[in-house]
Amino acid sequence: MDELLKRLDKIAYKKSKPFCYSCYVTVKGSHCRLCGSDDLMREDCNGVEWGTPHIIDTILSESDINTIDLEGAYDQMLDDCFDEVKMGYNTWAPSDVLKNMSPGDYELGKGDYLHSLLDDNQALEINGEYYWQHDITKMVEELEQELGIDEGGTTAEV
């Protein structure tokens, strides 16, 4: 999991430019030509910031990847694991019964379900949002190929 985040960080670094905030210029290379500083920000189409989280946010917003619909996934898991509740002529989905009869337990279970997805490496947290790991893996592999980065994170020589 950490390796996937490192690969995404390298992609973000490759898709951005170094920027000297002191001189307020885009930098070529590793040092500002005006002041000599190597303490550079990263710049992308949405501005400048220290580090790469904002660039990762840009990459994710430009992709077709959506965050996990946790409530929908949790409801699906409950409905798959438990039988429908039947009473008289009515039938209810297990998720609806739990959600309406015991909302606190429903919310607690939803949190536990998210943690199980994270522990099982099915979900991934990026900048406070949750994504399916297989979606992020596919996107990272496609971007690495597009940018000429091998899986080890180095740029391929052209």
Order of alpha helices (4+ residues) and beta strands (2+ residues): alpha-beta-beta-beta-beta-alpha-alpha-beta-beta-alpha-alpha-beta-beta-alpha
